Amino acid sequence: MNKIEAKDFSRRDLQLAMSEASEDSISDLHSHQEKIIKYYEHGRTLRGLTLPWPSTHSSLRLSKGLSVLGGINGHFKSTIAQQLLLHTAKSFKVGLISLEMEIPDIAEVLAWQMTGSVEKPPKDVLINTVLPFTKDRFFVFDHIGSLEPMKALGAVDAMAREGCKLIVLDSMMMTRVSDDQEKEREFTQALVALSRIHEVHIMLVHHSIKLATSDDAPPQRSHFRGSGAIVDVASLAITVWHNKRRAYLETKEQTGQKLEAKEKAYMKKAPPMLFVVIKNRHSAFEGPITLYRKGLVFHDTDKLECDFDV
């Protein structure tokens, strides 16, 4: 399968999706006795797709539903989203609707990530490793620039029907709903409906508001652009933060410049990157996960071992 036909969603499609997703059965509490007792004795069973980082496997999963991945421009949101897709593509089909990156650029990022390289991988890696790996498992939507929301929903629906279990839409800002609170809420609710109907995880990349101190601390829930409906509707909300001050000091040290005592102290205690779970309906875990970067790959330890055998 080389091409998926993505039809435009209509208002009728949207209403049907919303109604299908809300068809919940009603029963008395006693009829759920077995499930209740099991949960009471053993706690909630964590289900869903794992993340690339082993330290998260017992506390965080991408279950069916909608997640929001937020952050400031230049803090590696899209790069991390591609790493999540690449990790999931080892076992399942995945889809990327990137409205900000050309397809050749997407392929190049995958080459960097599959090799764990700190330099541009040679062309033969792209030809012999990356492209064969993506065949019939890593789907992309060939469109750059803003997109009507119904067309974006149609692309998500088509990828889900093809069997993609993780679908990333990058970014919310390009779907022409960010300046209208009602459209924003309707759009995110439609994504939730599609995730329930197809039993997939949909990740929406979203830009955070740029604040005067935003490079010095991770964005919070209140820093997401829009009405707040996006985070309210999502079952999982994450922000990513690249410590640019620490990166600057690392470069300074690597180029032979001497660090002052206070700079050394900051390097010792400050995390290089944070992946912060600010909302999580699927487990009790919320909080920061420290990440370390090598090239375009992020790791949960400073050993920086490549995930792929290339």
N, C-alpha and C positions, 0 to 999 in steps of 0.2 A: 504494500500500500504506500504510494508515494504522495498522494494528494487527498485531502479531505475537503468535501464541499461544505462550506459554511453559509447557510442561508441567513438572511436578515430576520431577526425576531420581529414579530408583529405584536400589536397590543393584545390580540387574542392569545398568542403564544405565551405572553407574559402572564396573563390572567390564568391560563390553564396551568402553567408551572406553579404559580402561587397557590392555586387551589389544590393541586395534587400534593404539594409539599405539606399542606396543612390538614390532610385527611388523617387525623389521629383517632385511634379507637378509644372509647371510654369504657372503663370497667371499675369495679370496686377494688379497693386497696388489697383486700384479702386474696384476690385472685393472683396477685403478684407475690405471694408468700415465699415461694422458693427463691426468687431473685432477691427479695428483701433480706432473708436470713443469710444467704450467701454473702451479700454485700456487708451485712452487719458483722459477720465472723471474719471475713477475709479482706474487706475493703474493696474499693473500686478496681475492676480489671482494666488495666491500661491497654487501649486498642488504638490502632492506626499506624501510619508510616513512621519509621524511625528517622532521626536526623543523622547527619554524618558523624556526630561526635558520641563515642561510646558512653561518656559520663552522663548523657541525657537519656539513655535508653530506658531506664527504670522510672523516669519522672516526667518525661515530655514526649508526646507523639502528635502527629498531624492526623487527627481523626476526621471523619467526614464532616464537612462544615466549611465555614469561611474564616480565614485568618487575615490579619492586616500586618504587613511588614513596613514599618515606618522609620524614617530617619532623614537627616539633613542631606542635601546634595553633596556628593563627593565622599560619603561615608560607607560606600560599598554595599548598599542595599541590593542592587541588581546582581552584583557579583555573588553575594551570599545566596540569593534566590536561585541562581544558576547552579551553585554547588549543591543545593538541596535537590534540585531536579536531577542532576547528574547522579547523586547518591541513590535516589529513588529509581532511576532508570536501570539500575543493575537488576531490579526485580520486576518492575512494572513499566508500562507505557506512561509517558509524561508529555505535557504540552506547555509551550511558552508562547504567550501572546505579548511580544515586546513591541511597543509602539515608539520606542526611543532608540533601538539598536538595529542596524542592518544585519541581515542574516550572515554575511561573511564575518562580521564582528562577533556574533554569537558563537560561531564555529571556532574562532580564534581563542575566545575565552575558554571554551571547552578543552581546547588543546593545551592551554596553560594548566588548567585544573587537572586534566587526566595525567599529565606528566609531573605535576608539582614543580615545574621549572621556574627559575627566577629570570630566565632569558627566553626570548621568543622561540618556541619549538620549531624544528625544521619542517619543511613542507611534507616530507614523507610520513611524519606523525599524523598530520591532518588526513592524508590520503589513505594510509594503511591502518590507522587506529581509530581516529575520531569519527570519520564519516561512516565506516562499516559498523561501528558501535551504535550509531544513532539510527540506523536503518530500521524502520517499522517500530521504533520505540521512543524516539525523541522528536516530537512534532512541533513545528513552528508556524506562525501566522505571518504571511508575507505582506506586511503593511507598516509603513513608517508615518508618523504624524497623528493628529487627532482623529478620533473615530466616533461615529454616532453610537450612543449607548446600546441601541438595539443590535447593531452590527457586532459590538463587542460581546454581547450576550449570545448572539448566534455563533460566534467563534468558540466560546466556552462550551456551549451545548454540543457543537460538532466534535470537539476534542473529547468530551466526556462520552459521547456515543461511540467514538472510535476505541474507547477502552482506557483512556488516560486516567490514572488514579490521582495524579497531582497536576494541577493546572495553575500556572502563574500568569497573572495579568499585570503588566508593568507599562504604564502606571495609571492610577485613578485619574490623575490630572489630565490625561490625554483622552478621556472618554466624554468630555463636554458636560459633566454633571457637577463639577466641583463648586460652581458659583450659584447653585440652586439647591437649597436644603431639601426640598421635597423630592426633586429628581435624584439627589444623592441617596436619600433614604430608600426610595423605590428601587434604585439600581442595586444597592447592597442587599436588599431583601430578596431581589430576584436571583442574585448570586447564591444566597443561602438556599433558596428554593431549588436551584439547579444542583447544588451539592447534595441535597437530601434525595432528590429524585434519582440521581445517577450514583449516589453513594461514593462521592469523590471528595477530595480536599481541594479547595480553591484558595489560592493565596493572592491577595491584592496588595501590590506595592504602592505605598502612599508617601507623599512628601510631608515632612514636618515643617512647621513654621520656623523660619530662621530668626533666632533671637540674638541679642548682643553677646550673651554668654554661651551660646549653643555649642561652640566648639570645645568648651571646657567641661561639659557635663552631658550625660545622655538625655535625649528628649523624654518628656513625660507624657502621660495620657492627654493632658490639656494642650499639648503642643501640636497635635495632629491638625492639619488643615480641615476646614469644613465645620459642620454643625455639631459634630460629636456623634452623629448617628452611625458612622462607620464602625467606631469602636463599640458602641452599644450593641449593634447587630452581630458583630463578629464573635465567635466563640473563643478565639485566641488572638491576642494583640501583642506585637513584639516591636521593640525599637532596636536599632543597631547604632553603635557609636564608635567611631574611630578616634583614638586619642592622638590628635595631630601634634600636640605639644611633645608627647613622648616620641612620636615618629621623627620630629625635628631633632630632638636630642640624640636619637639613635644615629641619624645621618651625620650629625655634628661629630659624634664619637668615632664613627666609621671613617670619616675623612681626616682623622688625626687631630681634631681640635680638642683641647682640654676642657672638661666639664667642671663647673664650680661645684662646691660641696652640696649646695641645695639642689642643684640639677641632678647630681648622683643620687641623692636621697629620693627625689621624685621618681627617677627611673626605677629605683628598687621597689617602690610601693605602688606605683600607678599601673593599672592594667593597660595593655596595648589596644584592646578591642573588647567591647561589651555587647553581648546579645541578651537583651533584657526582656523577659516575659512580664508584661504589665497587666495582663488579664488572661485567665485560663479556666475555662468551664469544664475541662476534661480531667483535670487532676488538681491536687492541692499546690502543685509547684508554681511559684511566681518568684521572680527575682533575676539577678544578673548571672550570666555565664561568661567567663573570661575566655576570649579567643586569641590565638596567636596566628599571625599571617606569614606565609611564605609564598612569594609570588602572588597568585590570585586564589590561593587555597587557604582556608581557615581551619585551624586545629584547636582542640580543647586541651592540649598539653603543649609544652614548649619543645617536644621532641621532633615535631614537624615532619612526621612520616607520611609519605604519599599513600593515598587510598587505592590507587590503581597500579597494576603490574603492567607497565608499558615497555 
